[in-house]
Amino acid sequence: MAIGDNGNVVPAEVSGRHTSFKAADPTRMAFFWLSGFFVVYCARPEDWVPGLKFFPLAKITAILAMWGLFTALGRTTRTMKDLPKESRLLLIMIGLLYVGAFLSPVWKGGAVNHTTDFSKIYIAWVLVYLLITTFDRLRRIIFIQAFSVVVVCAVAIVKGHSMPRLEGVLGGIYSNPNDLAFAIVLSLPFALAFMVTARNAVIKVLWLCGMLVMAVAIFMTASRAGFIDLVISGSVTLYFFAIKGKRPYLLVATALVGVVVMGAFGGKLYDRFAALSGDSTTDQSAYGSYEDRKYLMVRALDAIEHYPIFGIGVHNFPTYSLIWHDPHMTYLQICAEGGIAVLILYLMFFWSGFKNLKILRQTKNLDPDIVLFIGALQSSLVGFVVGACFAPEAYQFFPYFAVAFTATLLRTIKEQDQEPGSAPPPPKKPRHFLEVYADHGTTGAVSPVR
């Protein structure tokens, strides 16, 4: 007889060899398709791989991931009852956006369609929380996001090197240069984490090259908001990795790379910053953009004043603005289009991510790799909070994914601490009060008769 993994006695093979039965992971297939969804959303292969644009890849992978989870229900370590407060905040926010869409004073049909597209984030968020039950899985998903952004940057540079600011080279969340820069800033801390934690020198060099590509892409977008976001988020990243992590060489390397990349690709960005003064010798389109942004912010405040309860509907602000642009501030965007209540829920949702990270940072005896990724998540969320002040990113999925990563990592750490194999607490009685007998602590020891 041999002992199986589930603790039951099972027959051994005729040859007498011990047989172990490893239970199949019921969520393996669902996680595979969730990974596929992240590849499709983060890398947008339909924009640069011929023929893929004819297939609804995001819908296919999301549906298959949901089906995989549905077939595994009842055999998973987490259930819908285990979803944290953040998921409820997100669900209520989406519900209010639907109400605002149906009551929209601008365009009901468009608002409903855009809200439906955005509501997919809740499905993805729930799948991330229920399926990512180990740190290894979390690393894989974060790897997909970071590596996908590196690939996107390389494709954008190759295909759009002759196009101003890489505008329109790719579609979706990368079509606007400010959005592309925003996505890069949110993913750079993860790339650095993978480089630092890599055990192989070749892998370290590859990630270093990837970060150089990302930095070049940011400067080629000439995004002022992206550059400011990069400086602030990068400072937080260096604090966790270089100062707190005792890797001073990262400070020197960052300064050196920054000077080289800025000198080679920062000319357009410098012109756009100089244009803020209105100097006629600089980029006038940049100065016009600056004036437009001031007008859009005033227009957003006007929308909030007249429609404070449910807003004007998701993605209806370009029509309301009269110049077909979004307000270049996420907080004004979500408030104008969803109402004040949605803005409050939005802020509470992301504040929950920071609370999760605070708990994780205070947790003792964590693996050094986990500590590094906690710092990367903190840097990414700080990058979002700062970048949201300069760009309309209310409906981009990356920040929501970051909060999901903090929630699932916190839950994973708690589950590991509660595993039955963990060491029992020390006895409360002094040692001289414990029963002493000859074979105490040995195999087959018998408790004394009381």
Secondary structure, 3 states (H helix, E strand, C coil): CEECCCCCEECCCCCCCCCCCCCCCCCHHHHHHHHHHHHHHHHCHHHCCCCHHHCCHHHHHHHHHHHHHHHHCCCCCCCHHHCCHHHHHHHHHHHHHHHHHHCCCCCHHHHHHHHHHHCHHHHHHHHHHHHCCCHHHHHHHHHHHHHHHHHHHHHHHHHHCCCHHHCCCCCHHHCCHHHHHHHHHHHHHHHHHHHHHCCCHHHHHHHHHHHHHHHHHHHHHCCHHHHHHHHHHHHHHHHHHHHCCCCCHHHHHHHHHHHHHHHHHCHHHHHHHHHHHCCCCCCHHHHHHHHHHHHHHHHHHHHHHHCCCCCCCCCCHHHHHCCCCCCCCHHHHHHHHHCHHHHHHHHHHHHHHHHHHHHHHHCCCCCHHHHHHHHHHHHHHHHHHHHCCCCCCCCCHHHHHHHHHHHHHHHHHHHHHCCCCCCCCCCCCCHHHCCCCCCCCCCCCCCCCC
